[in-house]
Amino acid sequence: MSAADRILKGLFGFYLAAFFIYLFAPLAIMAAATFNTSRFPTVTPWQGTTLEWFNALAADTGMWQALWTSLVVALFVLVVALPIGTAAALLLTSLNARARSVMYAVMVSPLLTPGVVIGIATLVLWRQLGVGGGTFLIVLAQSSFIICYVMLMVAARLQRFDRTQEEAALGLGASKFMIFRRVILPFLKPSLIAAGFLAALQSIENYNTTLFVRGFDTPLTVYIATKVRTGLTPAVNALALIMIAVTIVGAVAYEVARRRSRSARLS
């Protein structure tokens, strides 16, 4: 290996190390703050090790109610965004090149619109119709741009779809619905699962849009923002640590199940 190759390899290793430190250091610090006895979420100064913030989290009914509200909203956003986003992707990929470019610009425009604008616009529109803020408006406001994420992920998958399969199914007498259910939908399954997780995460972490349409309902992001102004404790860190642990366990379980299923198919 030449000197230039060794330097390039060293720089690449340094870049990877710096990238992962940048990515995971904040999470590590946040997790460590959960076990500090300080009433503020910090690791400096370290005042002692404790598990009391998990007890504080268990007793914080407001935070659990906010988390439940966020999960309910995310569920309804999935119900709205997945079918509409999938339909939009199917429509987009069926158009000719010129119409596709115009429709693509229209469909992704909500992603380019600030969340504050989407929230205010949704609130103003539905108030004219006599609907106040609440879970219903949160779902509508979030879905208006989360649909775009679903559409983009499904459309990217459809770019690799072999249309001859659809033509062959038509030639064998299959209906359009049967082709969608037995050919297209199984092909889209990986992208739909990924889009579903992305949509749920986008819904749970959204703040700008949710703030204007929440009414008297308080999702988790709004609750935490309120606690920042009134006095944030490491109980929030405890909740975040639990969510990270659940995510990691879920990802590992999914990967193990996927590999076992693949091995079973190959054997």
C-alpha positions as CSV (number, residue, x, y, z in Angstrom):
1,M,0.0,0.0,0.0
2,S,1.4,3.4,-1.0
3,A,1.7,6.3,1.3
4,A,-1.1,8.1,-0.5
5,D,-3.4,5.1,0.0
6,R,-2.5,5.0,3.7
7,I,-3.2,8.7,4.1
8,L,-6.5,8.3,2.3
9,K,-7.4,5.3,4.5
10,G,-6.5,7.2,7.6
11,L,-8.5,10.2,6.6
12,F,-11.5,8.0,5.9
13,G,-11.2,6.3,9.3
14,F,-11.0,9.7,11.0
15,Y,-14.1,10.9,9.1
16,L,-16.1,7.8,10.2
17,A,-15.0,8.3,13.8
18,A,-15.9,12.0,13.8
19,F,-19.2,11.2,12.1
20,F,-20.2,8.6,14.7
21,I,-19.0,10.8,17.6
22,Y,-21.0,13.7,16.2
23,L,-24.1,11.4,15.8
24,F,-24.0,9.5,19.1
25,A,-22.2,11.8,21.6
26,P,-25.4,13.9,22.3
27,L,-27.4,10.8,22.9
28,A,-24.7,9.4,25.3
29,I,-24.6,12.7,27.2
30,M,-28.4,12.8,27.4
31,A,-28.5,9.2,28.7
32,A,-25.8,9.9,31.3
33,A,-27.8,12.9,32.5
34,T,-30.6,10.6,33.4
35,F,-28.5,9.1,36.3
36,N,-27.3,12.4,37.7
37,T,-28.9,13.6,40.9
38,S,-28.9,17.2,39.6
39,R,-32.4,18.6,39.1
40,F,-31.3,19.9,35.7
41,P,-30.5,17.6,32.8
42,T,-26.7,18.0,32.8
43,V,-23.7,15.8,33.4
44,T,-21.5,18.6,34.8
45,P,-21.1,18.9,37.7
46,W,-21.8,15.2,38.5
47,Q,-23.6,15.3,41.8
48,G,-24.1,11.6,42.3
49,T,-25.7,8.6,40.7
50,T,-29.4,7.9,41.1
51,L,-32.4,6.2,39.6
52,E,-34.9,8.7,41.0
53,W,-35.7,10.3,37.7
54,F,-37.3,7.1,36.5
55,N,-39.6,7.3,39.5
56,A,-40.3,10.9,38.7
57,L,-41.1,9.9,35.1
58,A,-43.5,7.2,36.4
59,A,-45.3,9.8,38.5
60,D,-45.5,12.5,35.8
61,T,-49.0,11.8,34.5
62,G,-48.9,14.9,32.3
63,M,-45.9,13.5,30.3
64,W,-47.5,10.1,29.8
65,Q,-50.7,11.8,28.6
66,A,-48.7,13.9,26.2
67,L,-46.9,10.8,24.9
68,W,-50.3,9.0,24.5
69,T,-51.6,12.0,22.5
70,S,-48.6,11.9,20.3
71,L,-49.0,8.1,19.7
72,V,-52.7,8.5,18.8
73,V,-51.9,11.3,16.4
74,A,-49.1,9.3,14.8
75,L,-51.5,6.3,14.3
76,F,-54.1,8.4,12.6
77,V,-51.4,10.2,10.5
78,L,-50.3,6.7,9.3
79,V,-53.9,5.8,8.4
80,V,-54.1,9.0,6.3
81,A,-50.6,9.3,4.9
82,L,-49.8,5.7,3.8
83,P,-52.8,5.1,1.4
84,I,-52.8,8.7,0.0
85,G,-49.0,8.8,-0.3
86,T,-49.0,5.4,-2.1
87,A,-51.8,6.5,-4.4
88,A,-49.9,9.7,-5.2
89,A,-46.7,7.7,-6.0
90,L,-48.7,5.3,-8.3
91,L,-50.2,8.3,-10.1
92,L,-46.9,10.0,-10.4
93,T,-45.1,7.1,-11.9
94,S,-47.9,6.5,-14.4
95,L,-47.6,9.9,-16.0
96,N,-45.5,10.9,-19.0
97,A,-42.3,12.8,-18.3
98,R,-43.6,16.4,-18.8
99,A,-46.8,15.9,-16.7
100,R,-44.7,14.0,-14.1
101,S,-42.4,16.9,-13.6
102,V,-45.3,19.4,-13.1
103,M,-47.2,17.0,-10.8
104,Y,-44.0,16.2,-8.8
105,A,-43.4,20.0,-8.1
106,V,-47.0,20.3,-6.9
107,M,-46.9,17.2,-4.7
108,V,-43.6,18.1,-2.9
109,S,-44.5,21.7,-2.4
110,P,-45.7,21.1,1.2
111,L,-42.2,19.9,2.1
112,L,-40.9,23.3,1.0
113,T,-43.5,25.2,3.0
114,P,-42.5,26.2,6.6
115,G,-44.3,24.2,9.3
116,V,-45.5,27.4,10.9
117,V,-47.3,28.4,7.7
118,I,-48.9,25.0,7.3
119,G,-50.2,25.1,10.9
120,I,-51.6,28.6,10.7
121,A,-53.2,28.0,7.3
122,T,-54.8,24.8,8.5
123,L,-56.2,26.5,11.6
124,V,-57.5,29.5,9.7
125,L,-59.2,27.3,7.1
126,W,-60.9,24.9,9.5
127,R,-62.0,27.7,11.9
128,Q,-64.0,29.2,9.0
129,L,-65.8,25.8,8.9
130,G,-66.4,25.8,12.6
131,V,-63.7,23.3,13.6
132,G,-61.4,24.3,16.4
133,G,-57.9,23.0,17.3
134,G,-57.4,19.5,18.6
135,T,-56.3,16.1,17.5
136,F,-58.3,16.2,14.3
137,L,-56.5,19.3,13.1
138,I,-53.2,18.0,14.2
139,V,-53.6,14.9,12.1
140,L,-54.7,17.0,9.0
141,A,-51.9,19.5,9.4
142,Q,-49.2,16.9,9.9
143,S,-50.6,14.6,7.1
144,S,-50.4,17.5,4.6
145,F,-46.6,17.2,4.5
146,I,-45.9,13.7,5.8
147,I,-47.8,12.4,2.8
148,C,-44.9,13.7,0.7
149,Y,-42.4,11.6,2.5
150,V,-44.5,8.5,1.9
151,M,-44.9,9.4,-1.8
152,L,-41.2,9.9,-2.3
153,M,-40.2,6.6,-0.7
154,V,-42.9,4.6,-2.6
155,A,-42.1,6.4,-5.9
156,A,-38.4,5.5,-5.5
157,R,-39.3,1.9,-5.0
158,L,-41.7,2.0,-8.0
159,Q,-38.8,3.2,-10.2
160,R,-37.4,-0.4,-10.0
161,F,-40.7,-2.1,-10.7
162,D,-40.8,-4.3,-13.8
163,R,-43.9,-3.3,-15.7
164,T,-43.8,-6.5,-17.7
165,Q,-45.1,-8.3,-14.5
166,E,-48.2,-6.2,-14.6
167,E,-48.7,-6.8,-18.3
168,A,-48.2,-10.5,-17.8
169,A,-50.9,-10.5,-15.1
170,L,-53.3,-8.6,-17.3
171,G,-52.7,-11.2,-20.1
172,L,-53.5,-14.0,-17.7
173,G,-56.9,-12.3,-16.9
174,A,-56.1,-10.7,-13.5
175,S,-58.1,-7.6,-12.6
176,K,-56.4,-4.2,-11.7
177,F,-57.3,-4.7,-8.1
178,M,-55.8,-8.2,-8.1
179,I,-52.6,-7.0,-9.7
180,F,-52.3,-4.3,-7.1
181,R,-52.9,-6.7,-4.2
182,R,-50.9,-9.7,-5.5
183,V,-48.1,-8.1,-7.5
184,I,-47.5,-4.4,-6.7
185,L,-48.3,-4.4,-3.0
186,P,-45.9,-7.2,-2.1
187,F,-43.2,-5.4,-4.1
188,L,-43.9,-2.2,-2.2
189,K,-43.9,-3.8,1.2
190,P,-40.3,-2.8,2.2
191,S,-40.8,0.8,1.2
192,L,-44.3,0.9,2.9
193,I,-42.8,-0.3,6.2
194,A,-39.9,2.2,6.0
195,A,-42.3,5.0,5.0
196,G,-44.6,4.0,7.9
197,F,-41.8,4.3,10.5
198,L,-40.6,7.6,9.0
199,A,-44.2,9.0,9.0
200,A,-44.7,8.0,12.6
201,L,-41.4,9.6,13.7
202,Q,-42.1,12.7,11.7
203,S,-45.4,13.0,13.5
204,I,-44.1,12.4,17.0
205,E,-41.2,14.9,16.7
206,N,-43.2,17.7,14.9
207,Y,-43.5,20.9,16.8
208,N,-43.9,23.9,14.6
209,T,-47.0,22.8,12.8
210,T,-48.5,21.1,15.9
211,L,-48.2,24.1,18.1
212,F,-50.8,26.1,16.1
213,V,-53.4,23.5,15.7
214,R,-53.3,21.6,19.0
215,G,-56.1,23.4,20.7
216,F,-56.3,22.0,24.2
217,D,-54.5,18.8,23.4
218,T,-50.9,18.6,24.3
219,P,-48.6,16.3,22.3
220,L,-45.2,15.3,23.7
221,T,-43.2,17.9,21.8
222,V,-45.4,20.8,23.0
223,Y,-45.3,19.4,26.6
224,I,-41.5,19.3,26.6
225,A,-41.3,22.8,25.2
226,T,-43.5,24.0,27.9
227,K,-41.4,22.2,30.5
228,V,-38.3,24.0,29.2
229,R,-39.9,27.3,30.1
230,T,-41.3,26.2,33.4
231,G,-38.5,23.9,34.6
232,L,-37.2,20.9,32.8
233,T,-36.0,17.9,34.9
234,P,-34.1,14.7,33.9
235,A,-37.4,12.9,33.9
236,V,-37.5,13.9,30.2
237,N,-34.1,12.3,29.7
238,A,-35.4,9.1,31.3
239,L,-38.3,9.0,28.8
240,A,-35.9,9.6,25.9
241,L,-33.6,6.8,27.2
242,I,-36.5,4.4,27.3
243,M,-37.6,5.3,23.8
244,I,-34.1,4.8,22.5
245,A,-33.8,1.4,24.2
246,V,-37.2,0.4,22.8
247,T,-36.1,1.5,19.3
248,I,-32.8,-0.4,19.5
249,V,-34.5,-3.6,20.8
250,G,-37.2,-3.3,18.1
251,A,-34.5,-2.9,15.3
252,V,-32.5,-5.8,16.6
253,A,-35.6,-8.0,16.9
254,Y,-36.6,-7.1,13.3
255,E,-33.2,-7.8,11.9
256,V,-33.0,-11.2,13.7
257,A,-36.5,-12.1,12.4
258,R,-35.6,-11.0,8.9
259,R,-32.4,-13.1,8.8
260,R,-34.2,-16.2,10.2
261,S,-36.9,-15.8,7.6
262,R,-34.2,-15.5,4.9
263,S,-32.4,-18.5,6.1
264,A,-35.6,-20.5,6.2
265,R,-36.4,-19.6,2.6
266,L,-32.9,-20.6,1.5
267,S,-32.8,-23.9,3.3
